[in-house]
């Protein structure tokens, strides 16, 4: 039985969806004013895998991940670049989906954009004003935090603690410093929509509430995001959602730990980050995914070249096993009655693997434990391959199949993505190799060897065999 740590209660709880067999799952998406960095990628990868694991366990999952295509950051960046905010947002939204695909992240069932839901947002804000939770001041609409008695239940802090805490936007015209914007008036040169309070645009927090409830319903099962979103974003989502409906907005609040760079949170504001697409220039997507899954999702994770290299080595070990199985002659009889100790151990690992895998993963989506089961299976299979030389090898095929079955929800070990060069890239490589061969013919071995070494550093493997030079792309 799956258990998840619920930020709302501070406990690991048995997962019981509102509707048996069906899960309504919302995860906060990006604000598209720039490419996302490798720290932003953690929730995208982790919660995509949780979604796939729920499917693996037999649930029907409806998954929503929004795109914030209207925000002050977008407006400010567009002004810097001299383009319209809509143009900038579209450019980076396209880049976001491209990078998700490179990371092996499956697109959500619903991908709402803020600009497509302004009408529903206005309706929601109007309802809050009618109920006395919202009030208008000179075209801006704010939420009265003290009117919502449960405010602070997610972050676990009192109203007074929150008032003195960080990330509270102070605005002179608010009734209370804790009150947050539901609707913001727009300047003439900014994006805006007509509303009962004048021309304006949605506040940040209201966007997720409306998009989650419109696509999944007034009450959902799981809401996920980074730990840094607990307050104020998710706290405010609860307040504005439950104040309107009178129903619990979400049953399980799940938050991933942050990616750190030399002990500090990785962020664009600190300048200590790398774009995900830059990391993918050096490491394949399975290495990046494994890097995240090797640490429990709620724990902080240190970004370093060593950790990525360790992940790369681990991924390569599994693929080496899968490749060795493919190359073996696994024919012969199917009898398992006379197996050696190594064969019996392997058969036991295969037959119990799924139960052991789920037992680990059900402990609050414990991916390190799940990976441990997979690697244990690979270890026993390698022992059997090396020691059981005279035995029937069909068990290795079973082991390979089980490894891939268990790895599928993590997006690992389903077969390497073939890397290739084409078009102009191929022509340039051929030209470089022609120049290198001419240097060899002229006896300039030093420069020829240097060209080969630098090509290999770029991931181009060059082989000289029987007077012919061939090349291939190595993504490992």
Wavefront OBJ file of the C-alpha trace (Angstrom):
o trace
v 0.000 0.000 0.000
v 1.415 3.347 -1.072
v 2.195 5.847 1.687
v 3.070 9.482 0.999
v 4.434 12.191 3.259
v 1.738 14.843 3.495
v 3.053 18.341 4.215
v -0.431 19.287 5.422
v -0.330 16.836 8.350
v 3.425 16.429 8.724
v 3.019 12.655 8.577
v 3.487 9.798 6.165
v -0.039 8.621 5.356
v -1.651 5.753 3.517
v -2.688 7.021 0.103
v -6.438 6.821 -0.381
v -7.784 8.861 -3.317
v -11.147 10.547 -3.215
v -12.455 8.150 -5.860
v -11.331 4.531 -5.703
v -8.892 3.685 -8.479
v -8.642 7.263 -9.779
v -6.116 9.980 -8.930
v -6.477 13.712 -9.610
v -2.950 15.124 -9.551
v -1.783 18.734 -10.001
v 1.838 19.874 -10.155
v 3.024 23.457 -10.459
v 4.611 24.199 -13.818
v 7.022 26.874 -15.033
v 6.808 30.614 -15.478
v 8.059 30.896 -19.036
v 10.353 33.906 -19.032
v 13.584 31.925 -19.519
v 14.858 28.373 -20.019
v 14.429 26.311 -16.872
v 17.557 25.409 -14.907
v 18.558 21.955 -13.724
v 17.121 22.663 -10.259
v 13.716 23.440 -11.786
v 13.921 20.074 -13.537
v 13.736 18.118 -10.272
v 9.966 18.443 -9.684
v 9.252 17.969 -13.397
v 11.121 14.639 -13.398
v 10.158 13.414 -9.920
v 6.432 14.085 -10.174
v 6.295 12.731 -13.716
v 7.752 9.506 -12.305
v 5.280 9.495 -9.384
v 2.486 9.836 -11.913
v 3.893 6.868 -13.883
v 4.300 4.837 -10.703
v 0.648 5.401 -9.819
v -0.257 4.059 -13.266
v 2.148 1.141 -12.655
v 0.117 0.347 -9.531
v -3.114 0.306 -11.480
v -4.545 3.771 -10.879
v -6.199 5.880 -13.537
v -4.400 9.213 -13.279
v -5.549 12.631 -14.461
v -2.513 14.892 -14.370
v -2.417 18.680 -14.773
v 0.693 20.821 -14.987
v 0.180 24.470 -15.799
v 2.222 26.964 -17.771
v 2.320 30.491 -16.337
v 2.501 32.592 -19.485
v 1.557 35.871 -17.761
v 3.609 37.240 -14.884
v 5.614 40.283 -13.807
v 8.838 38.398 -14.628
v 7.628 37.871 -18.182
v 6.649 41.527 -18.552
v 9.997 42.737 -17.176
v 12.033 40.352 -19.356
v 10.049 41.279 -22.477
v 10.707 44.948 -21.825
v 14.438 44.244 -21.473
v 14.495 42.394 -24.784
v 12.215 44.807 -26.604
v 9.550 42.237 -27.488
v 5.898 41.734 -26.600
v 5.261 39.629 -23.455
v 3.124 37.214 -25.472
v 5.972 36.632 -27.920
v 8.499 36.037 -25.146
v 6.195 33.652 -23.296
v 5.507 31.633 -26.431
v 9.220 31.336 -27.224
v 10.083 29.969 -23.798
v 6.966 27.790 -23.578
v 8.102 26.020 -26.751
v 11.596 25.655 -25.283
v 10.076 24.237 -22.079
v 8.286 21.450 -23.948
v 11.406 20.715 -26.000
v 13.489 20.347 -22.844
v 10.845 18.195 -21.133
v 10.951 15.850 -24.105
v 14.753 15.667 -23.910
v 14.426 14.715 -20.232
v 11.934 11.977 -21.047
v 9.100 13.704 -19.196
v 5.662 12.770 -20.479
v 3.361 15.697 -21.267
v 0.526 16.192 -18.774
v -3.071 15.301 -19.610
v -3.961 18.961 -19.159
v -1.501 21.797 -19.780
v -3.518 24.949 -19.045
v -2.025 28.372 -19.695
v -2.999 31.330 -17.563
v -4.029 33.479 -20.532
v -6.589 30.815 -21.502
v -8.270 30.894 -18.063
v -8.683 34.591 -17.325
v -12.487 34.404 -17.572
v -12.609 31.617 -14.962
v -10.169 33.540 -12.753
v -12.404 36.638 -12.845
v -15.376 34.473 -11.853
v -13.437 33.003 -8.927
v -12.254 36.409 -7.701
v -15.783 37.813 -8.004
v -17.112 34.969 -5.858
v -14.510 35.695 -3.173
v -15.436 39.383 -3.165
v -19.127 38.494 -2.805
v -18.330 36.241 0.161
v -16.340 38.981 1.885
v -12.949 37.299 1.443
v -11.886 39.701 -1.288
v -11.845 43.502 -1.434
v -10.986 46.014 -4.134
v -8.697 49.029 -3.798
v -8.148 51.246 -6.860
v -8.385 48.425 -9.373
v -6.501 45.851 -7.289
v -8.282 43.036 -5.462
v -6.838 41.448 -2.321
v -7.680 38.384 -0.225
v -8.457 38.987 3.465
v -6.188 36.433 5.080
v -7.591 36.845 8.595
v -11.080 35.998 7.335
v -9.868 32.473 6.530
v -9.516 30.804 9.928
v -7.339 27.934 8.705
v -4.700 30.155 7.156
v -1.233 28.809 7.976
v -2.268 25.155 8.282
v 0.061 24.031 5.487
v 3.183 25.877 6.580
v 2.416 25.190 10.232
v 2.863 28.776 11.362
v 0.499 31.143 13.101
v -0.795 34.365 11.588
v 1.587 36.360 13.776
v 4.554 34.201 12.699
v 3.633 34.638 9.064
v 3.248 38.385 9.468
v 6.822 38.704 10.685
v 8.195 36.117 8.254
v 9.787 36.516 4.867
v 8.089 36.672 1.475
v 5.110 38.737 2.625
v 4.435 41.475 0.107
v 4.021 44.801 1.911
v 1.645 47.210 0.175
v 0.378 50.386 1.824
v -3.117 50.148 0.391
v -3.777 46.644 1.743
v -5.946 46.323 4.851
v -3.388 43.925 6.307
v 0.217 43.193 5.274
v -0.632 39.483 4.999
v -3.352 40.061 2.405
v -2.323 38.929 -1.064
v -3.299 39.984 -4.567
v -6.062 38.191 -6.415
v -6.225 40.707 -9.257
v -3.729 43.414 -10.241
v -4.484 46.544 -12.232
v -2.475 46.843 -15.455
v -0.646 49.856 -16.799
v -1.652 50.920 -20.334
v 1.491 49.330 -21.824
v 1.017 46.014 -19.966
v -1.170 42.991 -20.814
v -4.643 43.320 -19.347
v -8.264 42.161 -19.479
v -11.470 43.985 -18.659
v -12.945 43.032 -15.298
v -15.467 44.350 -12.735
v -12.535 46.203 -11.128
v -11.136 47.703 -14.312
v -8.459 46.554 -16.720
v -5.989 44.205 -15.088
v -4.503 40.719 -14.854
v -4.565 37.801 -12.380
v -2.400 37.567 -9.295
v 0.058 34.671 -9.237
v -1.569 32.456 -6.598
v -5.109 32.498 -7.979
v -3.927 31.092 -11.293
v -3.042 27.618 -9.966
v -6.224 27.307 -7.898
v -8.438 28.039 -10.875
v -6.532 25.880 -13.353
v -6.413 22.942 -10.934
v -10.105 23.120 -10.087
v -11.230 23.733 -13.656
v -9.351 20.736 -15.048
v -9.612 18.318 -12.104
v -12.525 19.430 -9.912
v -13.057 21.407 -6.706
v -11.255 18.777 -4.615
v -8.143 16.949 -5.813
v -5.974 14.152 -4.456
v -2.388 15.355 -4.886
v -0.831 18.778 -5.277
v 2.934 18.810 -5.799
v 5.707 21.353 -6.086
v 9.043 22.460 -4.703
v 9.552 22.978 -0.977
v 9.980 26.709 -1.589
v 6.344 26.942 -2.749
v 4.801 25.901 0.578
v 4.582 29.537 1.644
v 3.143 31.710 0.353
v 2.056 30.096 -2.915
v 0.469 26.856 -1.759
v -0.778 28.357 1.493
v -2.610 30.990 -0.530
v -3.979 28.402 -2.943
v -5.645 26.602 -0.052
v -7.148 29.798 1.341
v -8.633 31.143 -1.893
v -9.880 27.700 -3.005
v -11.499 26.572 0.218
v -12.901 30.039 0.983
v -14.898 29.839 -2.218
v -16.048 26.191 -2.184
v -16.151 25.338 1.517
v -14.510 22.016 0.562
v -11.026 20.660 1.154
v -8.968 21.712 -1.853
v -6.353 18.942 -1.736
v -5.809 15.866 0.426
v -2.068 15.258 -0.070
v 0.463 18.054 -0.420
v 3.817 16.764 -1.647
v 6.997 18.834 -1.848
v 10.413 17.980 -3.218
v 13.661 19.110 -1.639
v 15.689 21.728 -3.456
v 18.765 21.259 -5.579
v 21.832 22.804 -3.998
v 25.043 24.111 -5.460
v 27.895 24.069 -2.949
v 25.444 24.146 -0.036
v 23.217 26.922 -1.371
v 19.832 26.681 -3.034
v 20.263 26.743 -6.797
v 18.430 29.746 -8.223
v 18.605 32.294 -10.975
v 18.553 35.145 -8.468
v 21.791 33.839 -6.915
v 23.325 33.127 -10.312
v 24.474 29.634 -9.237
v 22.676 27.525 -11.793
v 23.001 25.675 -15.063
v 20.248 25.441 -17.622
v 18.852 21.938 -18.013
v 19.560 22.030 -21.752
v 23.225 22.775 -21.044
v 23.525 19.792 -18.709
v 21.906 17.624 -21.402
v 24.692 18.639 -23.775
v 27.082 16.678 -21.540
v 24.879 13.956 -20.035
v 22.095 11.817 -21.465
v 18.638 12.064 -19.971
v 18.802 8.744 -18.135
v 21.888 9.930 -16.284
v 20.031 13.075 -15.210
v 16.943 11.104 -14.185
v 19.029 8.578 -12.254
v 20.847 11.449 -10.551
v 17.527 12.632 -9.104
v 16.169 9.187 -8.240
v 19.330 8.164 -6.374
v 18.304 10.538 -3.551
v 14.897 10.601 -1.870
v 12.777 13.329 -3.436
v 12.198 15.186 -0.142
v 15.900 15.512 0.674
v 18.159 18.312 -0.575
v 20.414 17.187 -3.418
v 23.849 18.513 -4.244
v 24.517 19.268 -7.889
v 28.060 18.344 -8.860
v 29.973 16.811 -11.734
v 30.996 13.919 -9.471
v 27.385 13.053 -8.644
v 26.451 13.168 -12.309
v 29.442 10.990 -13.216
v 28.420 8.494 -10.525
v 24.907 8.409 -11.994
v 26.347 7.927 -15.471
v 28.436 4.959 -14.277
v 25.412 3.362 -12.604
v 23.303 3.688 -15.741
v 26.112 2.232 -17.833
v 26.402 -0.789 -15.527
v 22.773 -1.706 -16.070
v 23.036 -1.234 -19.820
v 26.162 -3.376 -19.863
v 24.134 -6.151 -18.252
v 21.252 -5.718 -20.719
v 23.666 -5.746 -23.642
v 25.450 -8.868 -22.383
v 22.138 -10.708 -22.137
v 21.303 -9.785 -25.718
v 24.635 -11.176 -26.881
v 24.330 -14.520 -25.042
v 22.952 -17.704 -26.492
v 19.997 -18.246 -24.183
v 18.567 -21.192 -26.019
v 18.029 -24.690 -24.618
v 15.550 -26.226 -22.238
v 13.429 -24.389 -19.747
v 13.848 -26.692 -16.769
v 14.456 -24.964 -13.453
v 14.482 -28.145 -11.349
v 18.247 -28.599 -11.233
v 19.511 -25.051 -10.862
v 22.687 -24.286 -8.970
v 22.777 -22.010 -5.947
v 23.363 -19.061 -8.277
v 20.410 -20.038 -10.459
v 18.121 -20.506 -7.459
v 19.136 -17.123 -6.054
v 18.453 -15.453 -9.389
v 15.083 -17.166 -9.803
v 14.097 -16.049 -6.300
v 15.132 -12.457 -7.079
v 13.099 -12.479 -10.296
v 9.962 -13.921 -8.701
v 10.008 -11.546 -5.735
v 11.342 -8.454 -7.523
v 8.065 -6.666 -8.138
v 6.819 -7.135 -4.585
v 10.156 -5.936 -3.180
v 10.221 -2.999 -5.598
v 6.724 -1.861 -4.621
v 7.481 -2.384 -0.939
v 10.369 0.092 -1.234
v 8.615 2.553 -3.538
v 5.487 2.567 -1.391
v 7.518 4.120 1.434
v 6.861 7.689 0.337
v 8.028 7.119 -3.250
v 11.405 5.809 -2.120
v 13.230 5.704 -5.456
v 16.666 4.912 -3.939
v 15.134 1.784 -2.410
v 13.460 0.903 -5.688
v 16.727 1.282 -7.560
v 18.365 -0.939 -4.927
v 15.991 -3.777 -5.840
v 16.796 -3.336 -9.531
v 20.556 -3.358 -8.907
v 20.275 -6.378 -6.643
v 18.572 -8.223 -9.489
v 21.319 -7.180 -11.911
v 23.993 -8.298 -9.420
v 22.463 -11.756 -9.019
v 22.041 -12.098 -12.781
v 25.699 -11.228 -13.351
v 26.760 -13.836 -10.773
v 24.631 -16.445 -12.500
v 26.057 -15.501 -15.896
v 29.632 -15.746 -14.644
v 29.306 -18.877 -12.463
v 26.537 -20.931 -13.999
v 28.372 -21.554 -17.251
v 26.861 -24.933 -18.019
v 23.329 -24.026 -17.027
v 20.393 -22.959 -19.119
v 20.613 -19.183 -19.604
v 16.924 -18.448 -20.204
v 16.782 -17.004 -16.683
v 18.894 -14.087 -17.881
v 16.191 -13.138 -20.356
v 13.671 -13.215 -17.518
v 15.949 -11.051 -15.399
v 16.356 -8.523 -18.197
v 12.604 -8.370 -18.738
v 12.000 -7.829 -15.024
v 14.625 -5.069 -14.813
v 12.928 -3.216 -17.638
v 9.447 -3.786 -16.195
v 10.416 -2.244 -12.848
v 12.404 0.581 -14.422
v 9.659 1.726 -16.768
v 7.837 4.086 -14.345
v 11.191 5.779 -13.673
v 11.867 6.243 -17.369
v 15.070 4.183 -17.144
v 16.667 1.229 -18.959
v 14.118 0.846 -21.752
v 16.806 1.057 -24.426
v 19.351 3.698 -25.172
v 18.326 6.601 -27.335
v 20.330 6.299 -30.506
v 22.395 9.393 -31.076
v 23.266 10.411 -34.599
v 24.484 13.281 -36.655
v 22.830 14.328 -39.885
v 22.918 16.817 -42.701
v 25.478 19.541 -42.218
v 26.895 17.839 -39.096
v 27.756 14.707 -41.084
v 29.328 16.726 -43.878
v 31.488 18.666 -41.423
v 32.630 15.487 -39.679
v 33.545 13.861 -42.961
v 35.501 16.965 -43.954
v 37.393 16.979 -40.645
v 38.284 13.325 -41.030
v 39.512 13.939 -44.578
v 41.806 16.685 -43.262
v 42.979 14.368 -40.475
v 43.804 11.598 -42.958
v 45.766 14.031 -45.109
v 47.758 15.039 -42.019
v 48.484 11.352 -41.349
v 49.595 10.860 -44.944
v 51.946 13.841 -44.537
v 53.371 12.364 -41.339
v 51.920 15.004 -39.017
v 50.866 12.438 -36.438
v 50.826 14.883 -33.535
v 48.171 17.132 -35.068
v 46.189 14.152 -36.389
v 46.126 12.573 -32.924
v 45.126 15.890 -31.389
v 42.152 16.110 -33.784
v 41.092 12.606 -32.843
v 41.371 13.343 -29.098
v 39.341 16.534 -29.347
v 36.660 14.810 -31.430
v 36.404 12.104 -28.778
v 36.012 14.755 -26.068
v 33.044 16.033 -28.103
v 31.521 12.535 -28.089
v 32.704 11.470 -31.577
v 34.465 8.097 -31.495
v 36.986 7.714 -34.325
v 38.348 4.290 -35.385
v 41.151 3.511 -37.863
v 40.833 -0.066 -39.116
v 42.355 -1.723 -42.181
v 43.144 1.577 -43.824
v 39.636 2.966 -43.297
v 38.488 5.647 -40.840
v 35.000 5.377 -39.339
v 33.196 7.448 -36.708
v 30.220 7.127 -34.389
v 28.461 9.313 -31.832
v 28.937 8.224 -28.228
v 26.298 9.683 -25.856
v 27.557 7.765 -22.824
l 1 2 3 4 5 6 7 8 9 10 11 12 13 14 15 16 17 18 19 20 21 22 23 24 25 26 27 28 29 30 31 32 33 34 35 36 37 38 39 40 41 42 43 44 45 46 47 48 49 50 51 52 53 54 55 56 57 58 59 60 61 62 63 64 65 66 67 68 69 70 71 72 73 74 75 76 77 78 79 80 81 82 83 84 85 86 87 88 89 90 91 92 93 94 95 96 97 98 99 100 101 102 103 104 105 106 107 108 109 110 111 112 113 114 115 116 117 118 119 120 121 122 123 124 125 126 127 128 129 130 131 132 133 134 135 136 137 138 139 140 141 142 143 144 145 146 147 148 149 150 151 152 153 154 155 156 157 158 159 160 161 162 163 164 165 166 167 168 169 170 171 172 173 174 175 176 177 178 179 180 181 182 183 184 185 186 187 188 189 190 191 192 193 194 195 196 197 198 199 200 201 202 203 204 205 206 207 208 209 210 211 212 213 214 215 216 217 218 219 220 221 222 223 224 225 226 227 228 229 230 231 232 233 234 235 236 237 238 239 240 241 242 243 244 245 246 247 248 249 250 251 252 253 254 255 256 257 258 259 260 261 262 263 264 265 266 267 268 269 270 271 272 273 274 275 276 277 278 279 280 281 282 283 284 285 286 287 288 289 290 291 292 293 294 295 296 297 298 299 300 301 302 303 304 305 306 307 308 309 310 311 312 313 314 315 316 317 318 319 320 321 322 323 324 325 326 327 328 329 330 331 332 333 334 335 336 337 338 339 340 341 342 343 344 345 346 347 348 349 350 351 352 353 354 355 356 357 358 359 360 361 362 363 364 365 366 367 368 369 370 371 372 373 374 375 376 377 378 379 380 381 382 383 384 385 386 387 388 389 390 391 392 393 394 395 396 397 398 399 400 401 402 403 404 405 406 407 408 409 410 411 412 413 414 415 416 417 418 419 420 421 422 423 424 425 426 427 428 429 430 431 432 433 434 435 436 437 438 439 440 441 442 443 444 445 446 447 448 449 450 451 452 453 454 455 456 457 458 459 460 461 462 463 464 465 466 467 468 469 470 471 472 473 474 475 476
